[in-house]
Amino acid sequence: MANIKSQIKRVKQDEKKALANQAAKSEFRTAIKKAKLAIETGTVEEAKAAVSHAEGLLDRAAQKGVISGNSARRKKSSLARLLAKKK
C-alpha cells in the first residue's frame, strides 16, 4: 500500500472506477444476452426493442471508456445482423 497521500487517493479512485466499469460491463452483457434471446424466441418488435436497448448501453459504455469504440461497434453490428436474419 502506498504511503503518499495522493497515491492513497488514487488507489481509492481506481477501486471505485473498477466497480463502476464492472457494473457497466455486466449490464450491457446482460442486455446483449436478452437481445439474442428475444431475436431467437420473441416477436420482431420485442427483438427490435431489446437490440435498441443493448445498443444504447454499448454506446454509453464506449463513451465512458469502459470498452473501446471498435468493440462496441462490432457488438452492435453483430446484433444488427442477427436481427436482420430474423425479419
N, C-alpha and C positions, 0 to 999 in steps of 0.2 A: 504494500500500500504506500502511496506517495505521502510524503510529509510536507509538501509545499501546498499552501492554501489554494492556489489556482488549480493545481493538479487534482486535489481532492474534489474541488468543484467540478472539474472536467469529467472525472470518473462518475460522479453522481449524474451529470447531464447525459453522459453516454449510456448509462443504465436506463434512464428514463426514455431516451430515444430508441434504445433497443427494444424495450417493451412496446412502445408505440408502433414501431416498424413490424414487430412480430404480430401485433393485433391486426394491423392493416393487411399483412400478407394472409393471415388466417381468414380475414373477412373476404378478400377477393378470391381466394382459393375455394372457399365455400360457395361463393356466388357462381364461380365457373362450374363447379360440380352440379349445382342446382340448374344452371342453364343447360348443361349437357343432358341432364335427366329430363328437363322439360322438352328439349328437342326430340329425345327418344320416345317419350311417352305422352306428352301433353299435346294440346292443340297448337296451331301456328301462332295464335295471339299470345298464349301463355309463354311460348318459346321466345317470341319477339320481346316480350316484357322482361323475361329473365336475362336474355342476352343484353338488352339495353342497360339493365341494372349492373350486370357484370362489367360491361364496357365503361360505365361511369366510375366504378370502383377502380378499375385498372388505370383509367386516365388520372384519377386523383392520386393513386399510388405512384405513378410515374412523375407527376407534377411535384410531389413531395420528396422524390428521390428514393422511395422505398425500393423500386425496381427501375431498371433503365427504360428509356422510351422505346427502344427497339424491342425489348421483351414484351412490353405492354402491347405494342402494335402487332407483334407476332401472335400473342394470345387472342387479341381481338379478331385478327384475320382468321384464325383457326375456328373461332366460334361462328363467324360470319359464313365461312364455308359450310360448316355443319348445318347452319340454319338454311342456307340456300338449297342444300340437298333435300331438306325437309319439305320445301314448297313444291 
